């Protein structure tokens, strides 16, 4: 209320007025909104000729409000900002400002009273000659002063000082409530951001994608720029990702992340120290972000650097670049927690990539280094490891030229994954290879492999298919094909027609006798035989359709060299697949 004449009768009851003020303090969203309820009430107190209120951040004045007997309208002057080093801020008494207001007396006729400016000039103009100031902290370096101007020092009464203190305490309590609500809201927003960050980062097992997600999630929610550095194999920090909210600033930030010595030193210090740091204003002296960028509207107000540590390891650093004002910089809690979650996600993906690399290396050792050359046919093979797998699979293939000059090709699949499956894979492949090199017929080779497996102490079974190609009459090729529990090979004729080689037999390693049947195919130039594992056929689309239904049509469309045909089949399957993530092997034999 801006006029002292309003509600004078009601204001005579101080406890009632104080209660009304307390209720208002529970509703306002900023303590400065209390001015509408406060200044008129203070102005009514006996002896008071003027009231001022100031708000400061450190030594800088944000605004001055005033009202006086001769002009009871509340005036706000936000243009009188100034720095007053002679005006000490009150002791906040801890993060929540536990210390109460402090009263200070001022003789306005004393021209040396520089520690009470600009209120002194304002109160003197209103006719005051003496003043009492109540100074109180609002949190951080934010503080305020409520002052009353009196006609003379003799107008001071214990009642007036007591009421000034009570009003200041209401303002303090209101401010604490507001700060608590803001802190709660900020914490909720931070928790939501952290939860979303974890969700997004945990959905990828690719290191590059995880690094990109860390950067994208933080910009601009946390800061305008973000850079991630990771330790390389030599123990040196090197940039792994960077992003800026302004596309034009991307090259600048990327260049800093790669080559700037100042930033490199700050990152190394944070990694060595094991704790984060926020650098403001004077801390950026000598930094590449300094005042020279201010004219371009791109001045950097703050930089934070946090170490990336996970599972006892130092992985690198997470740097944020802020163009916003210092008070908008993310909290230490958010920065530390985000860095911790990012480090865990990065470490998980790196461990996954390393293990996956080891699996792929072992898998390659279970496959032939190369396929043999054979004058009458061209060979092509593709092996695709299941994306979700961190164990060695049991799919295998191979091809050999036997002692009679015939080409023998094989494919198989060991049940399950892991070390035991890998051991059986190696055993099955090398056993079949040895038998076929020696000229053993396909069905007999499978039966003898079955006998070997029955002698192993394992509960796993194996499926396999074998085809032996030899020269036939009139330039044709004859292929004898046998299978044991394996998907029958497909034959794609030169004119695009496809057919199935009708072979069947029991699984290997289950019964002593499997008696696989044999089928003989006559092939001419352009015909091809495709052997594959069930990872190809059992891939399913989103509506549950298996790729097996589309395989003959897709194969009929393939008219490339053998290696390209194998790659095309696997690529088409991968594009089709929504579920059924399994290793896949394809071996194509194309008759010349």
Residue, then its C-alpha position, 0 to 999 in steps of 0.5 A: x500500500x503506497x499511501x500512509x492515509x489508507x487504513x490508518x485505523x486498522x494499522x493502529x493495532x500493531x499485532x494485527x498489522x504484523x499478522x497481516x504482513x506475515x500472511x502476505x509474506x507467505x504468498x509473495x514470489x519475491x521478497x521485493x514484492x513485500x514493498x506493497x505491504x510494508x512501506x506505508x506501514x513503516x511510514x505511519x510510525x511516530x517520528x518517521x518522515x521517510x522510508x527507503x529500501x535498497x537491495x545489493x549484490x555484493x557492493x553493487x546497488x540493484x535498486x532503491x525504493x522510497x516513500x515520504x510523508x510529503x509524497x507517500x507514493x512508493x517510488x522505485x529507482x533502478x537506474x541508480x546502480x553503483x558500487x559502494x565499497x564502503x558499505x559492508x554486506x551483513x554477515x549471512x550467518x551460513x547458507x540460509x542467512x541464519x543471522x538476524x537483521x543488524x541495526x545501524x544508526x546514522x547522523x545524516x548531518x555528518x557529511x563524512x557518513x559515506x557508508x550510508x549512501x545513497x539513502x543519506x541523500x534521499x532521506x535528507x531531501x525528505x527532511x530527515x536528520x537522523x536515520x536507523x538502518x536495518x541491514x540483513x542478508x538474503x543469500x549468497x552476496x545478495x542483501x538488503x537494507x530497510x531504513x527509516x528517516x527521523x526528524x531528529x535523533x530524539x524521535x528514536x524510541x525502543x518501540x520503533x527499533x523493535x518494530x523495525x527489527x520485527x519487520x526485517x525479520x518478516x522479510x528475512x523469513x519470507x526470503x528464506x521461504x522463497x529461497x527454499x522453494x526455488x532451491x526445491x524447484x531447481x533440485x527437481x529440475x536438476x533431478x529430472x535432467x539427471x534422470x533423463x541424462x541417465x536414460x539417454x546415455x544408458x540406451x546406447x552401447x556405442x562410445x561415439x554415440x554416448x559421447x555425443x549424447x552427453x554433449x547434446x543433453x547438456x547443451x543448452x540445458x546446463x550451458x551453451x557449450x560442452x567439451x569432453x576430453x578422454x585419456x588416450x593410450x599414452x595417458x594424455x587428454x585428447x578431445x572426444x566430443x564438443x558441441x555449442x548451442x550456436x552452430x557458428x561457434x562449433x569450430x571455435x569450441x572444437x579448436x579450443x578443445x583440441x589445441x588451447x593450452x590454458x584449457x588443457x591445463x585446467x582439464x589436467x588439473x581437474x583430472x589430477x585433483x579428482x574434483x570439479x571447479x567453476x571458474x568465474x570472472x577473474x579466474x578466467x584471466x589469461x583464458x581464451x574466453x576473455x573480454x576480447x570476445x565481448x564486443x562480438x556478443x560472445x563473452x564467456x562468463x564462466x567455465x566449469x571443469x569436472x573430472x570423469x571418474x568411474x569404477x576407480x578409473x580416471x577417464x577424462x574431463x567434462x567441460x562446460x562453457x557459459x555465456x549466461x550470467x554467473x548466477x545461472x551457472x549450474x550447481x556443483x551438485x548437478x555438475x558433479x552428478x552429471x559428470x559421475x553419470x556420464x563417466x559411468x556411461x562412457x566407461x560402460x560403453x568402452x568396456x562393452x566395445x573392448x569386450x566386443x572387440x575381443x569377441x570379434x577377434x576370437x570369432x575371427x579365429x574360429x573362421x577361415x582367414x580366406x576362402x580357396x580359389x577354385x577354377x569352376x566357381x566363385x566363393x563369397x561369405x559374410x559373418x555378422x555378429x549379433x549386436x547384443x552379444x558379448x559372448x562368442x557365437x557358434x556359427x562357422x563356415x569353411x571351404x577346402x579343395x579335396x585331394x581329388x580337386x573337388x570343392x567342399x564347402x561347409x556351414x554349421x551352428x553350435x547351440x548356445x554361446x560362450x567358451x564351450x560353444x567356441x571350443x565345439x565350433x573349433x572342433x566341428x570346423x576342423x574335424x569337417x575340414x580334415x575329413x573333407x580334405x581327405x575326400x570323405x563324402x558329405x554324409x559320411x563326414x557328418x556321421x563321423x563328426x557326430x561320432x566325435x561329438x558323442x565322445x565329448x562331455x557336452x550337452x550342446x548339439x550342432x547343426x551343419x550342412x556340407x556340399x561337395x562340387x565336382x566337374x560333371x558332363x558337358x561343362x556342368x558341375x555336380x553338387x552332393x549336398x547333405x545336412x544334419x538338423x540344419x536349414x536346407x541350402x537354397x539354389x538360385x538358378x541363372x534365370x533367377x528361379x530359386x529352389x530348396x535342396x531337399x536334405x535333412x538329418x538329425x542334429x549332431x551330438x544327440x544320437x549315435x546314428x544320424x543317417x543324413x540323406x544326400x541330394x545331388x544337384x546339377x549346376x550350370x554357369x550362373x547357378x549358385x548354392x547358398x548355405x546359411x545359418x538360422x540367424x538369416x531365416x529367423x530374423x523377424x519384422x515388427x509384425x512377426x513375419x520371418x525373413x525366411x518367407x522373403x528369402x527366396x524372393x530376395x535371393x532371386x533378385x541378387x545377380x552380383x558376384x558371390x561376395x556381393x550376393x552374400x553381403x546383400x542377403x545379410x544387409x537385406x536381412x538386417x534392414x528387415x529385422x526388428x527381433x531375432x538378433x542372432x549371429x548370421x553366416x552366409x556362404x555363396x558358391x557361384x558356378x562360373 
